[in-house]
Structure formats: C-alpha cells, structure tokens
Amino acid sequence: MAFFDKGDVRIHYEEAGSGFPLLIIPGGGLNSAISFVTEKGPFNAMEVFSNEYRCITMDLRNASGGESSGPLEVERPWDAYADDQLGLMDHLGIRDFLVMGFCIGGPFIWNLLQRAPSRIVAAVLAQPSGFRPEMPDLFFDNNMAGWGPDLCARRPEISISMVEAFLTRMYRARADFVFTATRDFVRDCKTPVLILPDDIPAHPYAVAMESALLAPNSQVSLYPWKEPKERLPLVLRHIRTFLLAHRPAAVPG
C-alpha cells in the first residue's frame, strides 16, 4: 500500500505502468475506492492502460471500504476532494496529467478543470453522475441512508447532523446539471473531453449528452457501450485514440 499524508488527511493510492500520467478516479459515489477500478467497474482501467501510461488511482477520502481518511469539510465538500486529487499529483511530482473518471468522477473532473485547467491535458468522463430534476434528492437520500451512518459508526467525532450539512452543501446547494460546474463554464472549457454516457438514475443520459454538446472540444462514445460486451473493445479503442491524440509527445521527467 502507498499513502500520501498532508496534515490530517491520509490518502491511499496505487500506481501501475509508466509513461505520461493518467489519474483514474473510481466510481462508487462517496464510497469511491480503488476496488471499483480493479474489480467492479465496466473495465479495469489500471490494467487496460498501464502498458501505455503511468496510471494512478486512489481511495476517496472517508469512503467505506477504502483506506483514505480526513476531516469532513462541511463548507467545501467538492473542493476538499479536489485538494486530495491535486495534492496527490503534487506529491508524486506530476504537474500535467490526463484524467479518467467514472460515475462521481464526472463532477470531480469538471471541478478539477475549474481548479487546475492548465494542468489537465484531456479528460474522459465515463458514465458520469448528474442531476435529475425528476429525482432531486437521489444522491442526498442514498448517502444519508448508506454512506453517512457507516461513516459515523467508524468516526465517532462525526455526527449525522454534520453528514446532513455536508451532503446538503454537496448535492442540494448546487442541485443542477453536473453539480460542480455551470453550463457557461462547460461551454467555455477548451480542454478536450470524451464522454461515455450511461442512463441509470445516478448517471442521466440527458446530462451527459448536454455536456458533450456544450463543451467545444468534446467527443462522445456510442451508446450503450457497456452492453453487449462486444461493444467494449470498440469503446476502449476510442478512449485510446482520444488519449493518444492529446498526450504530449515528451513525458515530463
């Protein structure tokens, strides 16, 4: 196991392969952990891309089943996670990188593109999360029922009222679109993005496609892409072509 410590935050991360850095953000919502990438996701991105890239992934801070921990920053939930992601890359001596995110990785990527636009070369958003107006409390309710009680049981200093305030700030204060960015930001974002839509309650197809249509340097995969299984190699080829097209020729030393 590898760990990165910064103050009272401890991040568990793993690396595989060599080459230009590719940060891989697991899915799984607030229980986003490395096991989603290596065992539970639609494909094992660490395995698939480590022969071409220096792949880096991490457990989300305070995810159940993960090894990362830190304070619950009620006033800045999305930015606290971005601090961890950017802090890990700083710790590894990486300035510029590619990023691929699953599920909650979609909102995380849009936030990273606001926080560090000059560092992210290109981004792949796979089955990204987004806001459904017909299910406005989906993420709040799911996390109050699942993630929150487990966190409080593990961390007695965190109360359920703190969890409620954290989730309110995260999912209700900006209950629209991709949670972390406005449509105006996406419309003005010049970073190349590849979007792989999904369509389950937490991954609305409409939001994924609206993002793809707004972003000026976007591409979108075929849909559906996870099923039948025969489609997956085609999508992986699309991802490889996209990453290769935007990867700098020289790998930073």
Protein Blocks (a to p, Z undefined) as FASTA:
>chain_A
ZZddehjbccddddededjddddddehijmlcfklmmmmmmbdfklmmmmmbccddddde
hiahiabdcdddfklmmlmmmmmmmmmmmmnopabdcdddehjlmmmmmmmmmmmmmlpm
bdcdehiacddfklmmlmmmmmmmmmmmmmmmmmmmbcfklmmmmmmmmmmmmgghjlpa
cfklmmmpmbdcdddddddfklcfklmmmmmmmpmbbccddddfkbcfklmmmmmmmmmm
mmmmmmcfbdcZZ
